[in-house]
Amino acid sequence: MSKSKLVALLFALFITWVIFAADTGTFPPAIRYLYDLPGYDKIGHFVLYGILALLLALAFPRRGRLRLTKAALLLAALVALEEFSQSFFPNRTASWVDLTFSFLGILAGDWLAGRFRKKS
């Protein structure tokens, strides 16, 4: 496995842990504090999914004529499912605004990966 794929996998596992901790209400106190700050969850959606999209796009470069990498499109579909799934957890609330910030992060991360690839 390449280094870029390993880093993307590890970050995906970290986000999976964040989702699990949010679903079960088991965030460590330091992360709970950040999560409770006004607007932080929106920033978190943008930043975390943006980083993941960046790492995935670098690990699995764009092929063909798609403007987005296939990894970004798959990530967007998974993020939409995860946001919808929040409706079934008492500690969570599904939100169109959160989903929008997640999608914006994915777009930004994928775009940034394209810029990195053009420079190298």
Biopython code that builds the backbone (N, CA, C, O; Angstrom):
import numpy as np
from Bio.PDB.StructureBuilder import StructureBuilder

atoms = [
    (1, "MET", "N", (0.862, -1.186, 0.000)),
    (1, "MET", "CA", (0.000, 0.000, 0.000)),
    (1, "MET", "C", (0.899, 1.237, 0.000)),
    (1, "MET", "O", (1.876, 1.313, 0.745)),
    (2, "SER", "N", (0.555, 2.184, -0.835)),
    (2, "SER", "CA", (1.351, 3.407, -0.912)),
    (2, "SER", "C", (1.161, 4.247, 0.351)),
    (2, "SER", "O", (0.185, 4.091, 1.085)),
    (3, "LYS", "N", (2.113, 5.129, 0.576)),
    (3, "LYS", "CA", (2.068, 6.012, 1.746)),
    (3, "LYS", "C", (0.818, 6.903, 1.726)),
    (3, "LYS", "O", (0.179, 7.108, 2.758)),
    (4, "SER", "N", (0.478, 7.428, 0.542)),
    (4, "SER", "CA", (-0.687, 8.317, 0.444)),
    (4, "SER", "C", (-1.987, 7.569, 0.745)),
    (4, "SER", "O", (-2.896, 8.125, 1.362)),
    (5, "LYS", "N", (-2.076, 6.312, 0.313)),
    (5, "LYS", "CA", (-3.278, 5.521, 0.606)),
    (5, "LYS", "C", (-3.358, 5.179, 2.085)),
    (5, "LYS", "O", (-4.444, 5.169, 2.664)),
    (6, "LEU", "N", (-2.217, 4.899, 2.696)),
    (6, "LEU", "CA", (-2.197, 4.599, 4.126)),
    (6, "LEU", "C", (-2.643, 5.805, 4.945)),
    (6, "LEU", "O", (-3.432, 5.669, 5.879)),
    (7, "VAL", "N", (-2.138, 6.981, 4.596)),
    (7, "VAL", "CA", (-2.529, 8.206, 5.306)),
    (7, "VAL", "C", (-4.030, 8.455, 5.138)),
    (7, "VAL", "O", (-4.708, 8.803, 6.105)),
    (8, "ALA", "N", (-4.551, 8.282, 3.931)),
    (8, "ALA", "CA", (-5.985, 8.465, 3.678)),
    (8, "ALA", "C", (-6.802, 7.469, 4.492)),
    (8, "ALA", "O", (-7.830, 7.827, 5.066)),
    (9, "LEU", "N", (-6.347, 6.223, 4.543)),
    (9, "LEU", "CA", (-7.046, 5.196, 5.324)),
    (9, "LEU", "C", (-7.046, 5.534, 6.812)),
    (9, "LEU", "O", (-8.077, 5.412, 7.473)),
    (10, "LEU", "N", (-5.916, 5.952, 7.336)),
    (10, "LEU", "CA", (-5.835, 6.298, 8.763)),
    (10, "LEU", "C", (-6.738, 7.480, 9.094)),
    (10, "LEU", "O", (-7.388, 7.491, 10.139)),
    (11, "PHE", "N", (-6.784, 8.477, 8.208)),
    (11, "PHE", "CA", (-7.659, 9.627, 8.462)),
    (11, "PHE", "C", (-9.125, 9.220, 8.360)),
    (11, "PHE", "O", (-9.960, 9.711, 9.119)),
    (12, "ALA", "N", (-9.441, 8.327, 7.426)),
    (12, "ALA", "CA", (-10.817, 7.821, 7.314)),
    (12, "ALA", "C", (-11.206, 7.069, 8.589)),
    (12, "ALA", "O", (-12.340, 7.180, 9.053)),
    (13, "LEU", "N", (-10.282, 6.319, 9.144)),
    (13, "LEU", "CA", (-10.551, 5.613, 10.416)),
    (13, "LEU", "C", (-10.758, 6.605, 11.555)),
    (13, "LEU", "O", (-11.610, 6.392, 12.418)),
    (14, "PHE", "N", (-9.987, 7.683, 11.563)),
    (14, "PHE", "CA", (-10.166, 8.727, 12.579)),
    (14, "PHE", "C", (-11.564, 9.336, 12.468)),
    (14, "PHE", "O", (-12.245, 9.505, 13.480)),
    (15, "ILE", "N", (-11.994, 9.665, 11.262)),
    (15, "ILE", "CA", (-13.331, 10.241, 11.080)),
    (15, "ILE", "C", (-14.400, 9.230, 11.467)),
    (15, "ILE", "O", (-15.432, 9.606, 12.022)),
    (16, "THR", "N", (-14.168, 7.958, 11.185)),
    (16, "THR", "CA", (-15.112, 6.916, 11.599)),
    (16, "THR", "C", (-15.242, 6.906, 13.117)),
    (16, "THR", "O", (-16.345, 6.768, 13.647)),
    (17, "TRP", "N", (-14.122, 7.050, 13.813)),
    (17, "TRP", "CA", (-14.157, 7.123, 15.284)),
    (17, "TRP", "C", (-14.943, 8.359, 15.737)),
    (17, "TRP", "O", (-15.746, 8.275, 16.666)),
    (18, "VAL", "N", (-14.716, 9.492, 15.093)),
    (18, "VAL", "CA", (-15.441, 10.727, 15.452)),
    (18, "VAL", "C", (-16.944, 10.512, 15.289)),
    (18, "VAL", "O", (-17.727, 10.902, 16.155)),
    (19, "ILE", "N", (-17.345, 9.896, 14.186)),
    (19, "ILE", "CA", (-18.766, 9.639, 13.941)),
    (19, "ILE", "C", (-19.322, 8.704, 15.007)),
    (19, "ILE", "O", (-20.401, 8.949, 15.546)),
    (20, "PHE", "N", (-18.595, 7.637, 15.312)),
    (20, "PHE", "CA", (-19.032, 6.683, 16.338)),
    (20, "PHE", "C", (-19.159, 7.375, 17.697)),
    (20, "PHE", "O", (-20.148, 7.183, 18.404)),
    (21, "ALA", "N", (-18.163, 8.173, 18.059)),
    (21, "ALA", "CA", (-18.198, 8.875, 19.350)),
    (21, "ALA", "C", (-19.373, 9.847, 19.404)),
    (21, "ALA", "O", (-20.015, 9.983, 20.445)),
    (22, "ALA", "N", (-19.659, 10.519, 18.299)),
    (22, "ALA", "CA", (-20.800, 11.441, 18.259)),
    (22, "ALA", "C", (-22.114, 10.669, 18.369)),
    (22, "ALA", "O", (-23.026, 11.085, 19.084)),
    (23, "ASP", "N", (-22.206, 9.546, 17.658)),
    (23, "ASP", "CA", (-23.434, 8.742, 17.687)),
    (23, "ASP", "C", (-23.721, 8.192, 19.084)),
    (23, "ASP", "O", (-24.878, 8.094, 19.494)),
    (24, "THR", "N", (-22.669, 7.838, 19.804)),
    (24, "THR", "CA", (-22.842, 7.212, 21.124)),
    (24, "THR", "C", (-22.689, 8.196, 22.272)),
    (24, "THR", "O", (-22.863, 7.821, 23.432)),
    (25, "GLY", "N", (-22.365, 9.455, 21.967)),
    (25, "GLY", "CA", (-22.200, 10.457, 23.020)),
    (25, "GLY", "C", (-20.983, 10.199, 23.886)),
    (25, "GLY", "O", (-21.005, 10.486, 25.083)),
    (26, "THR", "N", (-19.915, 9.660, 23.298)),
    (26, "THR", "CA", (-18.722, 9.299, 24.075)),
    (26, "THR", "C", (-17.485, 10.105, 23.689)),
    (26, "THR", "O", (-16.367, 9.596, 23.766)),
    (27, "PHE", "N", (-17.673, 11.347, 23.278)),
    (27, "PHE", "CA", (-16.528, 12.196, 22.982)),
    (27, "PHE", "C", (-15.712, 12.416, 24.247)),
    (27, "PHE", "O", (-16.283, 12.575, 25.326)),
    (28, "PRO", "N", (-14.377, 12.428, 24.133)),
    (28, "PRO", "CA", (-13.555, 12.848, 25.270)),
    (28, "PRO", "C", (-13.879, 14.318, 25.604)),
    (28, "PRO", "O", (-14.301, 15.067, 24.724)),
    (29, "PRO", "N", (-13.687, 14.726, 26.849)),
    (29, "PRO", "CA", (-14.060, 16.100, 27.253)),
    (29, "PRO", "C", (-13.454, 17.201, 26.383)),
    (29, "PRO", "O", (-14.139, 18.178, 26.080)),
    (30, "ALA", "N", (-12.207, 17.074, 25.977)),
    (30, "ALA", "CA", (-11.570, 18.126, 25.168)),
    (30, "ALA", "C", (-12.277, 18.280, 23.822)),
    (30, "ALA", "O", (-12.497, 19.402, 23.367)),
    (31, "ILE", "N", (-12.630, 17.182, 23.192)),
    (31, "ILE", "CA", (-13.331, 17.249, 21.908)),
    (31, "ILE", "C", (-14.774, 17.701, 22.122)),
    (31, "ILE", "O", (-15.320, 18.441, 21.304)),
    (32, "ARG", "N", (-15.387, 17.263, 23.206)),
    (32, "ARG", "CA", (-16.762, 17.692, 23.523)),
    (32, "ARG", "C", (-16.811, 19.212, 23.662)),
    (32, "ARG", "O", (-17.753, 19.852, 23.195)),
    (33, "TYR", "N", (-15.793, 19.788, 24.304)),
    (33, "TYR", "CA", (-15.721, 21.239, 24.474)),
    (33, "TYR", "C", (-15.704, 21.927, 23.112)),
    (33, "TYR", "O", (-16.460, 22.873, 22.887)),
    (34, "LEU", "N", (-14.849, 21.460, 22.204)),
    (34, "LEU", "CA", (-14.777, 22.048, 20.865)),
    (34, "LEU", "C", (-16.096, 21.891, 20.119)),
    (34, "LEU", "O", (-16.556, 22.806, 19.438)),
    (35, "TYR", "N", (-16.687, 20.722, 20.262)),
    (35, "TYR", "CA", (-17.946, 20.425, 19.569)),
    (35, "TYR", "C", (-19.072, 21.344, 20.046)),
    (35, "TYR", "O", (-19.981, 21.663, 19.280)),
    (36, "ASP", "N", (-19.013, 21.767, 21.303)),
    (36, "ASP", "CA", (-20.067, 22.611, 21.867)),
    (36, "ASP", "C", (-19.912, 24.094, 21.529)),
    (36, "ASP", "O", (-20.836, 24.870, 21.773)),
    (37, "LEU", "N", (-18.786, 24.503, 20.982)),
    (37, "LEU", "CA", (-18.607, 25.907, 20.613)),
    (37, "LEU", "C", (-19.551, 26.249, 19.461)),
    (37, "LEU", "O", (-19.728, 25.442, 18.548)),
    (38, "PRO", "N", (-20.156, 27.431, 19.495)),
    (38, "PRO", "CA", (-21.095, 27.805, 18.427)),
    (38, "PRO", "C", (-20.431, 27.774, 17.047)),
    (38, "PRO", "O", (-19.383, 28.383, 16.831)),
    (39, "GLY", "N", (-21.054, 27.063, 16.138)),
    (39, "GLY", "CA", (-20.567, 26.992, 14.772)),
    (39, "GLY", "C", (-19.415, 26.027, 14.547)),
    (39, "GLY", "O", (-19.036, 25.778, 13.402)),
    (40, "TYR", "N", (-18.852, 25.482, 15.613)),
    (40, "TYR", "CA", (-17.697, 24.606, 15.442)),
    (40, "TYR", "C", (-18.040, 23.361, 14.636)),
    (40, "TYR", "O", (-17.221, 22.886, 13.849)),
    (41, "ASP", "N", (-19.233, 22.835, 14.825)),
    (41, "ASP", "CA", (-19.571, 21.617, 14.078)),
    (41, "ASP", "C", (-19.575, 21.879, 12.579)),
    (41, "ASP", "O", (-19.211, 20.999, 11.799)),
    (42, "LYS", "N", (-19.980, 23.075, 12.163)),
    (42, "LYS", "CA", (-19.957, 23.406, 10.735)),
    (42, "LYS", "C", (-18.510, 23.473, 10.238)),
    (42, "LYS", "O", (-18.180, 22.937, 9.180)),
    (43, "ILE", "N", (-17.658, 24.137, 11.016)),
    (43, "ILE", "CA", (-16.238, 24.215, 10.678)),
    (43, "ILE", "C", (-15.645, 22.808, 10.660)),
    (43, "ILE", "O", (-14.858, 22.469, 9.776)),
    (44, "GLY", "N", (-16.025, 22.000, 11.636)),
    (44, "GLY", "CA", (-15.535, 20.625, 11.708)),
    (44, "GLY", "C", (-15.923, 19.818, 10.490)),
    (44, "GLY", "O", (-15.101, 19.080, 9.947)),
    (45, "HIS", "N", (-17.173, 19.947, 10.049)),
    (45, "HIS", "CA", (-17.626, 19.239, 8.845)),
    (45, "HIS", "C", (-16.782, 19.655, 7.645)),
    (45, "HIS", "O", (-16.310, 18.808, 6.886)),
    (46, "PHE", "N", (-16.597, 20.957, 7.479)),
    (46, "PHE", "CA", (-15.834, 21.471, 6.342)),
    (46, "PHE", "C", (-14.381, 20.990, 6.393)),
    (46, "PHE", "O", (-13.860, 20.475, 5.404)),
    (47, "VAL", "N", (-13.741, 21.158, 7.530)),
    (47, "VAL", "CA", (-12.312, 20.840, 7.653)),
    (47, "VAL", "C", (-12.057, 19.331, 7.584)),
    (47, "VAL", "O", (-11.206, 18.883, 6.816)),
    (48, "LEU", "N", (-12.783, 18.555, 8.375)),
    (48, "LEU", "CA", (-12.523, 17.111, 8.402)),
    (48, "LEU", "C", (-12.798, 16.452, 7.052)),
    (48, "LEU", "O", (-11.980, 15.676, 6.557)),
    (49, "TYR", "N", (-13.944, 16.762, 6.461)),
    (49, "TYR", "CA", (-14.247, 16.152, 5.169)),
    (49, "TYR", "C", (-13.390, 16.746, 4.054)),
    (49, "TYR", "O", (-13.098, 16.070, 3.067)),
    (50, "GLY", "N", (-12.990, 17.998, 4.207)),
    (50, "GLY", "CA", (-12.077, 18.595, 3.234)),
    (50, "GLY", "C", (-10.718, 17.912, 3.255)),
    (50, "GLY", "O", (-10.153, 17.616, 2.203)),
    (51, "ILE", "N", (-10.195, 17.663, 4.448)),
    (51, "ILE", "CA", (-8.912, 16.959, 4.560)),
    (51, "ILE", "C", (-9.037, 15.552, 3.997)),
    (51, "ILE", "O", (-8.162, 15.098, 3.260)),
    (52, "LEU", "N", (-10.116, 14.862, 4.336)),
    (52, "LEU", "CA", (-10.293, 13.499, 3.834)),
    (52, "LEU", "C", (-10.394, 13.494, 2.307)),
    (52, "LEU", "O", (-9.796, 12.639, 1.653)),
    (53, "ALA", "N", (-11.139, 14.432, 1.736)),
    (53, "ALA", "CA", (-11.249, 14.512, 0.272)),
    (53, "ALA", "C", (-9.894, 14.796, -0.359)),
    (53, "ALA", "O", (-9.553, 14.216, -1.390)),
    (54, "LEU", "N", (-9.125, 15.680, 0.252)),
    (54, "LEU", "CA", (-7.780, 15.996, -0.241)),
    (54, "LEU", "C", (-6.912, 14.738, -0.242)),
    (54, "LEU", "O", (-6.275, 14.415, -1.244)),
    (55, "LEU", "N", (-6.893, 14.037, 0.884)),
    (55, "LEU", "CA", (-6.071, 12.831, 1.000)),
    (55, "LEU", "C", (-6.513, 11.744, 0.024)),
    (55, "LEU", "O", (-5.680, 11.079, -0.592)),
    (56, "LEU", "N", (-7.825, 11.570, -0.112)),
    (56, "LEU", "CA", (-8.334, 10.572, -1.058)),
    (56, "LEU", "C", (-8.007, 10.938, -2.500)),
    (56, "LEU", "O", (-7.636, 10.074, -3.295)),
    (57, "ALA", "N", (-8.144, 12.214, -2.835)),
    (57, "ALA", "CA", (-7.862, 12.653, -4.207)),
    (57, "ALA", "C", (-6.377, 12.505, -4.533)),
    (57, "ALA", "O", (-6.022, 12.217, -5.675)),
    (58, "LEU", "N", (-5.514, 12.697, -3.546)),
    (58, "LEU", "CA", (-4.085, 12.501, -3.784)),
    (58, "LEU", "C", (-3.741, 11.016, -3.876)),
    (58, "LEU", "O", (-2.857, 10.619, -4.635)),
    (59, "ALA", "N", (-4.441, 10.210, -3.101)),
    (59, "ALA", "CA", (-4.186, 8.772, -3.106)),
    (59, "ALA", "C", (-4.790, 8.082, -4.338)),
    (59, "ALA", "O", (-4.248, 7.099, -4.841)),
    (60, "PHE", "N", (-5.909, 8.611, -4.804)),
    (60, "PHE", "CA", (-6.612, 8.036, -5.959)),
    (60, "PHE", "C", (-6.863, 9.151, -6.973)),
    (60, "PHE", "O", (-7.964, 9.699, -7.025)),
    (61, "PRO", "N", (-5.865, 9.488, -7.773)),
    (61, "PRO", "CA", (-5.976, 10.638, -8.678)),
    (61, "PRO", "C", (-7.131, 10.515, -9.672)),
    (61, "PRO", "O", (-7.599, 9.421, -9.988)),
    (62, "ARG", "N", (-7.561, 11.656, -10.141)),
    (62, "ARG", "CA", (-8.664, 11.773, -11.099)),
    (62, "ARG", "C", (-8.283, 11.098, -12.409)),
    (62, "ARG", "O", (-7.154, 11.210, -12.888)),
    (63, "ARG", "N", (-9.234, 10.412, -12.958)),
    (63, "ARG", "CA", (-9.040, 9.768, -14.261)),
    (63, "ARG", "C", (-10.231, 10.135, -15.148)),
    (63, "ARG", "O", (-11.365, 10.232, -14.680)),
    (64, "GLY", "N", (-9.963, 10.327, -16.380)),
    (64, "GLY", "CA", (-11.050, 10.639, -17.293)),
    (64, "GLY", "C", (-11.408, 12.106, -17.254)),
    (64, "GLY", "O", (-10.592, 12.954, -16.895)),
    (65, "ARG", "N", (-12.651, 12.396, -17.633)),
    (65, "ARG", "CA", (-13.083, 13.785, -17.796)),
    (65, "ARG", "C", (-13.849, 14.339, -16.607)),
    (65, "ARG", "O", (-14.280, 15.491, -16.636)),
    (66, "LEU", "N", (-14.023, 13.552, -15.578)),
    (66, "LEU", "CA", (-14.765, 14.050, -14.412)),
    (66, "LEU", "C", (-14.054, 15.241, -13.787)),
    (66, "LEU", "O", (-12.828, 15.261, -13.680)),
    (67, "ARG", "N", (-14.820, 16.211, -13.384)),
    (67, "ARG", "CA", (-14.224, 17.358, -12.699)),
    (67, "ARG", "C", (-13.838, 16.995, -11.265)),
    (67, "ARG", "O", (-12.859, 17.519, -10.733)),
    (68, "LEU", "N", (-14.598, 16.105, -10.645)),
    (68, "LEU", "CA", (-14.280, 15.622, -9.306)),
    (68, "LEU", "C", (-13.691, 14.224, -9.412)),
    (68, "LEU", "O", (-13.986, 13.485, -10.351)),
    (69, "THR", "N", (-12.865, 13.872, -8.451)),
    (69, "THR", "CA", (-12.361, 12.503, -8.431)),
    (69, "THR", "C", (-13.513, 11.568, -8.069)),
    (69, "THR", "O", (-14.485, 11.977, -7.434)),
    (70, "LYS", "N", (-13.389, 10.323, -8.479)),
    (70, "LYS", "CA", (-14.392, 9.337, -8.101)),
    (70, "LYS", "C", (-14.416, 9.174, -6.585)),
    (70, "LYS", "O", (-15.467, 8.915, -5.999)),
    (71, "ALA", "N", (-13.259, 9.325, -5.957)),
    (71, "ALA", "CA", (-13.185, 9.230, -4.494)),
    (71, "ALA", "C", (-14.033, 10.322, -3.840)),
    (71, "ALA", "O", (-14.712, 10.067, -2.845)),
    (72, "ALA", "N", (-13.997, 11.535, -4.394)),
    (72, "ALA", "CA", (-14.791, 12.635, -3.837)),
    (72, "ALA", "C", (-16.284, 12.378, -4.018)),
    (72, "ALA", "O", (-17.083, 12.665, -3.126)),
    (73, "LEU", "N", (-16.650, 11.841, -5.167)),
    (73, "LEU", "CA", (-18.065, 11.541, -5.411)),
    (73, "LEU", "C", (-18.563, 10.445, -4.469)),
    (73, "LEU", "O", (-19.667, 10.532, -3.932)),
    (74, "LEU", "N", (-17.745, 9.418, -4.274)),
    (74, "LEU", "CA", (-18.107, 8.346, -3.341)),
    (74, "LEU", "C", (-18.183, 8.888, -1.918)),
    (74, "LEU", "O", (-19.103, 8.556, -1.171)),
    (75, "LEU", "N", (-17.210, 9.726, -1.543)),
    (75, "LEU", "CA", (-17.217, 10.318, -0.209)),
    (75, "LEU", "C", (-18.479, 11.159, 0.000)),
    (75, "LEU", "O", (-19.085, 11.098, 1.070)),
    (76, "ALA", "N", (-18.877, 11.932, -0.990)),
    (76, "ALA", "CA", (-20.087, 12.757, -0.876)),
    (76, "ALA", "C", (-21.318, 11.879, -0.650)),
    (76, "ALA", "O", (-22.184, 12.220, 0.157)),
    (77, "ALA", "N", (-21.399, 10.764, -1.351)),
    (77, "ALA", "CA", (-22.533, 9.848, -1.160)),
    (77, "ALA", "C", (-22.527, 9.257, 0.248)),
    (77, "ALA", "O", (-23.575, 9.162, 0.886)),
    (78, "LEU", "N", (-21.346, 8.860, 0.734)),
    (78, "LEU", "CA", (-21.250, 8.296, 2.091)),
    (78, "LEU", "C", (-21.577, 9.338, 3.160)),
    (78, "LEU", "O", (-22.216, 9.028, 4.165)),
    (79, "VAL", "N", (-21.135, 10.569, 2.934)),
    (79, "VAL", "CA", (-21.417, 11.649, 3.882)),
    (79, "VAL", "C", (-22.919, 11.921, 3.934)),
    (79, "VAL", "O", (-23.473, 12.146, 5.010)),
    (80, "ALA", "N", (-23.573, 11.902, 2.786)),
    (80, "ALA", "CA", (-25.028, 12.116, 2.758)),
    (80, "ALA", "C", (-25.745, 11.009, 3.531)),
    (80, "ALA", "O", (-26.676, 11.280, 4.289)),
    (81, "LEU", "N", (-25.313, 9.772, 3.339)),
    (81, "LEU", "CA", (-25.911, 8.652, 4.092)),
    (81, "LEU", "C", (-25.670, 8.790, 5.587)),
    (81, "LEU", "O", (-26.559, 8.534, 6.398)),
    (82, "GLU", "N", (-24.462, 9.196, 5.938)),
    (82, "GLU", "CA", (-24.142, 9.355, 7.368)),
    (82, "GLU", "C", (-24.979, 10.468, 7.984)),
    (82, "GLU", "O", (-25.480, 10.327, 9.100)),
    (83, "GLU", "N", (-25.130, 11.555, 7.274)),
    (83, "GLU", "CA", (-25.940, 12.668, 7.800)),
    (83, "GLU", "C", (-27.390, 12.221, 7.983)),
    (83, "GLU", "O", (-28.015, 12.541, 8.995)),
    (84, "PHE", "N", (-27.923, 11.489, 7.017)),
    (84, "PHE", "CA", (-29.282, 10.963, 7.125)),
    (84, "PHE", "C", (-29.400, 10.001, 8.313)),
    (84, "PHE", "O", (-30.408, 10.007, 9.021)),
    (85, "SER", "N", (-28.375, 9.180, 8.528)),
    (85, "SER", "CA", (-28.414, 8.193, 9.618)),
    (85, "SER", "C", (-28.509, 8.840, 10.992)),
    (85, "SER", "O", (-28.940, 8.200, 11.951)),
    (86, "GLN", "N", (-28.112, 10.099, 11.092)),
    (86, "GLN", "CA", (-28.168, 10.786, 12.382)),
    (86, "GLN", "C", (-29.594, 10.887, 12.913)),
    (86, "GLN", "O", (-29.801, 11.051, 14.115)),
    (87, "SER", "N", (-30.564, 10.791, 12.030)),
    (87, "SER", "CA", (-31.969, 10.839, 12.437)),
    (87, "SER", "C", (-32.331, 9.687, 13.369)),
    (87, "SER", "O", (-33.314, 9.765, 14.106)),
    (88, "PHE", "N", (-31.538, 8.623, 13.335)),
    (88, "PHE", "CA", (-31.851, 7.425, 14.107)),
    (88, "PHE", "C", (-31.095, 7.340, 15.432)),
    (88, "PHE", "O", (-31.219, 6.345, 16.146)),
    (89, "PHE", "N", (-30.319, 8.364, 15.768)),
    (89, "PHE", "CA", (-29.551, 8.373, 17.019)),
    (89, "PHE", "C", (-30.040, 9.499, 17.915)),
    (89, "PHE", "O", (-30.157, 10.640, 17.468)),
    (90, "PRO", "N", (-30.330, 9.189, 19.184)),
    (90, "PRO", "CA", (-30.853, 10.222, 20.077)),
    (90, "PRO", "C", (-29.853, 11.352, 20.360)),
    (90, "PRO", "O", (-30.263, 12.461, 20.700)),
    (91, "ASN", "N", (-28.554, 11.083, 20.225)),
    (91, "ASN", "CA", (-27.534, 12.106, 20.489)),
    (91, "ASN", "C", (-27.232, 12.974, 19.282)),
    (91, "ASN", "O", (-26.404, 13.881, 19.370)),
    (92, "ARG", "N", (-27.891, 12.714, 18.146)),
    (92, "ARG", "CA", (-27.551, 13.396, 16.906)),
    (92, "ARG", "C", (-28.770, 14.064, 16.297)),
    (92, "ARG", "O", (-29.910, 13.722, 16.612)),
    (93, "THR", "N", (-28.512, 15.014, 15.425)),
    (93, "THR", "CA", (-29.561, 15.693, 14.677)),
    (93, "THR", "C", (-29.088, 15.854, 13.242)),
    (93, "THR", "O", (-28.047, 16.464, 12.998)),
    (94, "ALA", "N", (-29.831, 15.321, 12.302)),
    (94, "ALA", "CA", (-29.491, 15.494, 10.892)),
    (94, "ALA", "C", (-29.713, 16.957, 10.510)),
    (94, "ALA", "O", (-30.662, 17.589, 10.973)),
    (95, "SER", "N", (-28.843, 17.481, 9.674)),
    (95, "SER", "CA", (-28.914, 18.899, 9.338)),
    (95, "SER", "C", (-28.490, 19.130, 7.893)),
    (95, "SER", "O", (-27.441, 18.659, 7.453)),
    (96, "TRP", "N", (-29.329, 19.866, 7.162)),
    (96, "TRP", "CA", (-28.973, 20.239, 5.794)),
    (96, "TRP", "C", (-27.766, 21.171, 5.798)),
    (96, "TRP", "O", (-26.949, 21.131, 4.878)),
    (97, "VAL", "N", (-27.650, 22.002, 6.817)),
    (97, "VAL", "CA", (-26.515, 22.932, 6.891)),
    (97, "VAL", "C", (-25.219, 22.159, 7.092)),
    (97, "VAL", "O", (-24.217, 22.446, 6.437)),
    (98, "ASP", "N", (-25.229, 21.170, 8.002)),
    (98, "ASP", "CA", (-24.040, 20.332, 8.190)),
    (98, "ASP", "C", (-23.669, 19.631, 6.888)),
    (98, "ASP", "O", (-22.497, 19.583, 6.515)),
    (99, "LEU", "N", (-24.658, 19.095, 6.207)),
    (99, "LEU", "CA", (-24.406, 18.397, 4.946)),
    (99, "LEU", "C", (-23.805, 19.351, 3.916)),
    (99, "LEU", "O", (-22.892, 18.979, 3.180)),
    (100, "THR", "N", (-24.310, 20.567, 3.866)),
    (100, "THR", "CA", (-23.783, 21.569, 2.935)),
    (100, "THR", "C", (-22.319, 21.863, 3.236)),
    (100, "THR", "O", (-21.496, 21.920, 2.323)),
    (101, "PHE", "N", (-21.989, 22.052, 4.524)),
    (101, "PHE", "CA", (-20.596, 22.319, 4.884)),
    (101, "PHE", "C", (-19.708, 21.114, 4.588)),
    (101, "PHE", "O", (-18.551, 21.280, 4.204)),
    (102, "SER", "N", (-20.232, 19.915, 4.762)),
    (102, "SER", "CA", (-19.480, 18.709, 4.410)),
    (102, "SER", "C", (-19.186, 18.684, 2.916)),
    (102, "SER", "O", (-18.054, 18.429, 2.503)),
    (103, "PHE", "N", (-20.211, 18.950, 2.106)),
    (103, "PHE", "CA", (-20.030, 18.967, 0.646)),
    (103, "PHE", "C", (-19.052, 20.064, 0.225)),
    (103, "PHE", "O", (-18.221, 19.847, -0.656)),
    (104, "LEU", "N", (-19.146, 21.226, 0.844)),
    (104, "LEU", "CA", (-18.207, 22.308, 0.518)),
    (104, "LEU", "C", (-16.778, 21.909, 0.864)),
    (104, "LEU", "O", (-15.850, 22.221, 0.118)),
    (105, "GLY", "N", (-16.595, 21.227, 1.979)),
    (105, "GLY", "CA", (-15.271, 20.744, 2.359)),
    (105, "GLY", "C", (-14.741, 19.738, 1.355)),
    (105, "GLY", "O", (-13.565, 19.777, 0.993)),
    (106, "ILE", "N", (-15.609, 18.830, 0.901)),
    (106, "ILE", "CA", (-15.212, 17.833, -0.098)),
    (106, "ILE", "C", (-14.795, 18.524, -1.402)),
    (106, "ILE", "O", (-13.776, 18.175, -1.997)),
    (107, "LEU", "N", (-15.584, 19.495, -1.833)),
    (107, "LEU", "CA", (-15.232, 20.240, -3.053)),
    (107, "LEU", "C", (-13.891, 20.952, -2.892)),
    (107, "LEU", "O", (-13.050, 20.912, -3.790)),
    (108, "ALA", "N", (-13.694, 21.605, -1.743)),
    (108, "ALA", "CA", (-12.451, 22.336, -1.505)),
    (108, "ALA", "C", (-11.253, 21.387, -1.457)),
    (108, "ALA", "O", (-10.208, 21.680, -2.038)),
    (109, "GLY", "N", (-11.396, 20.264, -0.777)),
    (109, "GLY", "CA", (-10.298, 19.309, -0.684)),
    (109, "GLY", "C", (-9.938, 18.715, -2.028)),
    (109, "GLY", "O", (-8.759, 18.562, -2.344)),
    (110, "ASP", "N", (-10.935, 18.381, -2.817)),
    (110, "ASP", "CA", (-10.687, 17.816, -4.137)),
    (110, "ASP", "C", (-10.038, 18.855, -5.053)),
    (110, "ASP", "O", (-9.123, 18.535, -5.812)),
    (111, "TRP", "N", (-10.509, 20.087, -4.979)),
    (111, "TRP", "CA", (-9.930, 21.174, -5.776)),
    (111, "TRP", "C", (-8.474, 21.408, -5.384)),
    (111, "TRP", "O", (-7.609, 21.577, -6.244)),
    (112, "LEU", "N", (-8.214, 21.416, -4.079)),
    (112, "LEU", "CA", (-6.858, 21.640, -3.592)),
    (112, "LEU", "C", (-5.918, 20.529, -4.049)),
    (112, "LEU", "O", (-4.768, 20.794, -4.401)),
    (113, "ALA", "N", (-6.392, 19.304, -4.044)),
    (113, "ALA", "CA", (-5.578, 18.182, -4.532)),
    (113, "ALA", "C", (-5.216, 18.383, -5.998)),
    (113, "ALA", "O", (-4.091, 18.102, -6.411)),
    (114, "GLY", "N", (-6.173, 18.870, -6.779)),
    (114, "GLY", "CA", (-5.893, 19.158, -8.187)),
    (114, "GLY", "C", (-4.821, 20.220, -8.341)),
    (114, "GLY", "O", (-3.973, 20.123, -9.228)),
    (115, "ARG", "N", (-4.851, 21.222, -7.496)),
    (115, "ARG", "CA", (-3.832, 22.291, -7.530)),
    (115, "ARG", "C", (-2.470, 21.721, -7.160)),
    (115, "ARG", "O", (-1.464, 22.070, -7.778)),
    (116, "PHE", "N", (-2.427, 20.847, -6.158)),
    (116, "PHE", "CA", (-1.154, 20.228, -5.760)),
    (116, "PHE", "C", (-0.578, 19.398, -6.904)),
    (116, "PHE", "O", (0.623, 19.435, -7.171)),
    (117, "ARG", "N", (-1.447, 18.654, -7.569)),
    (117, "ARG", "CA", (-0.978, 17.787, -8.662)),
    (117, "ARG", "C", (-0.458, 18.620, -9.841)),
    (117, "ARG", "O", (0.506, 18.230, -10.501)),
    (118, "LYS", "N", (-1.094, 19.760, -10.101)),
    (118, "LYS", "CA", (-0.644, 20.606, -11.205)),
    (118, "LYS", "C", (0.744, 21.196, -10.939)),
    (118, "LYS", "O", (1.532, 21.387, -11.866)),
    (119, "LYS", "N", (1.036, 21.483, -9.669)),
    (119, "LYS", "CA", (2.336, 22.063, -9.324)),
    (119, "LYS", "C", (3.447, 21.042, -9.369)),
    (119, "LYS", "O", (4.612, 21.399, -9.547)),
    (120, "SER", "N", (3.105, 19.778, -9.208)),
    (120, "SER", "CA", (4.173, 18.770, -9.190)),
    (120, "SER", "C", (4.347, 18.059, -10.510)),
    (120, "SER", "O", (5.209, 17.188, -10.632)),
]
sb = StructureBuilder()
sb.init_structure("model")
sb.init_model(0)
sb.init_chain("A")
sb.init_seg("    ")
for serial, (resi, resn, name, xyz) in enumerate(atoms, 1):
    if name == "N":
        sb.init_residue(resn, " ", resi, " ")
    sb.init_atom(name, np.array(xyz, "f"), 0.0, 1.0, " ", f" {name:<3s}", serial, name[0])
structure = sb.get_structure()
